[in-house]
Amino acid sequence: MPITLQPYDRSAAVAYAHRWAYRRNPQFYDYEDIGGDCTNFASQCLYAGGGVMNFTPDFGWYYIDANRKSPSWTGVAYLYQFLTRAQQSVGPVAIEARIGDMMPGDIVQLSFDGVRFAHSPVVVAADHPTDPSQILVAAHSYDSDNRPLSTYPFQKVRYLHVTGIYRPGSPLR
């Protein structure tokens, strides 16, 4: 079955982020006490903006329950690998971008030690930002909403601009 790149609903992703930034959606397990919940939360926001999961074993992006999920649903590095994949497969897709490309609904990944990326906040506000103080994020693990990105003590940052959602079926007309 062919897949097509369709628009990402940024407003739905941001609305979800605001709604659940300080709470936990009972439909998803809270991984806070076993490594952190930030990428689980980011994946939930991406799902709210896209509405499809990729159930490919090992390399997909999906959540069934606490023990049946893809590594990319909850792992910072695995989410990056899934979003920036070269092959077309169902689910959200992103490119590593510049700070000025950031838009609400995009994902930022932070490295606190300068080596390993360990946090995935969701952009909830950005208007052609030129520095991290102009990007507001929502996140779990350091629960926050409308938090300036500049308030995190990061050493490195990756900006992931969501370009769309690959869906099964024919293009929208």
N, C-alpha and C positions, 0 to 999 in steps of 0.2 A: 504494500500500500504506500503510495507517495505521501511525503510529508511536506508541509509548507511553512514558511516563516510568517508568523502573524504578529500583530501588535501585542505588546505587554501592557497590561492595565496598571500603570503606575499609581493611579489614585486608589485603586483597590489594595495594592500592596502597602501603601502608606497608611490608609485607613486601618488596615489590619495591625500594622506596627503600632500605631497610636493606641488602639484598643487593648492590645495585649502586652505592651511594654512593661507594665508593672504587675501583670498577672500572668497566669498560665492557662492556656486553652486546654480544657480537660480532654479534648480529642487527641492530644499529643502528650507523650511522656515528658517529664521534666528531668533533664540530665544534669541539673545544677550540681548535685552532690557527687556525681561520678564523672567529672572532667569538664563540666560546663555546659550551658544551654544556648550559647550565642549562635552557633551555626544551625542548630535545630530551629531557633527563632527566625533566623534569616531565611531558611528554607521554607518555613511556614509563610513568611511574607511573600517570597517568590511564588509559592503555590497560590496564594490569594490573588496575585497579579497574573497568573497564567492558567491555573485550573487543570493542568495535566501533570502526571508523573511519568517517569520512565522506569519501567519494571525490569529492565535488563539486569540479570544477576551480575553482581560485582561492580559493573561500570555504569549502572543506571543512577537514577535519582528518585527515590521513593521512600515512603513511610507507610507501613501497614500497622505495626504496633511497636512497643518498646524494644523488642528483640528481633523484629523483622523490618529492617530498614537498610538502605544502602549506606556505605561509608560516606558518600557525598552528602547525605542528608544532615549528618552531624559533625563531620570532620572538616576543619578549615581547609587543609591542603586538598582534600578530595573534592570539596565543593568547587574550589578554584579549577581543578582539573576537569570537572564535569562542565562547568560553565564555559570554559575556554576551549572545549574540545574542537577538533578539526572536522570530524565527521558529523553529518547531519543526523540527529536522532531526536526523538520526542523530548520536549522539555525546554526550560529557559536556556538561553545562550547569551554570553557576554564577551566583551573584549576588554583586555587590559587597556586602560585609557589614561588620559591626563586629568588633572584636578578640574580643569575648566569644562570637561565633558560630563561631570557628575550631575545627575538629575535625581529628583525624588524617586525612590524605588530601587536605586542602584545599591550595590554592596561595596563596602570598604573592608579591606583586610589589613590588620595591624600586626606588626612584630614588635614585641616589647624588648627583646634581647638583641635585635638586629640580625638574627639568624633564622628563627622559626616563626612563621605567621601563626598567631594564636587567638585571634579575635575577629569576628565578622559582624560589625554593626551595619544597620540598614540606613541609608540616607532618607531622611524625611523632609529635608528642606535644603535647597541649593539653587542659586540663581547665578550662573556663570561664575563660580567661585574662583578666586585667585590664591587663596590660602585656606588652611584647614579651619580657621575660625568662622569661615563663611559656609561651612557644611554642618548641618544639624543631623544627628543620628538618633536612632532608637536601638536598644540592645537588651539582651538578657546576659547574665553573668556580668556584673556591674549594671544591673537594671537601670535603664535610663530612657528618657524620651526628650527630644529637642535638646540634646546635649551637644555643645560645640565639639567637633572632632578634635580641635586643638587642645582640649582639656585632658586628652589621653596622653600618657607618657610613652608614646611609641618611638621606636628607632627607625622603622621602615614602614611604608604604607603601599598598598596596592589598591588602585581604583578600578572597580569592575563595572563597566557600563553595560546594562542589559539592552541588547539590540532587538530582542523579540522572543517569541515562543514558537518552537517547532511543534506543529500539531499534525496528527494524521488527517488525511483528506485533501480536498482540492482547495485552491486559493479562494479567499473571500472575494466577492464581486461587488 
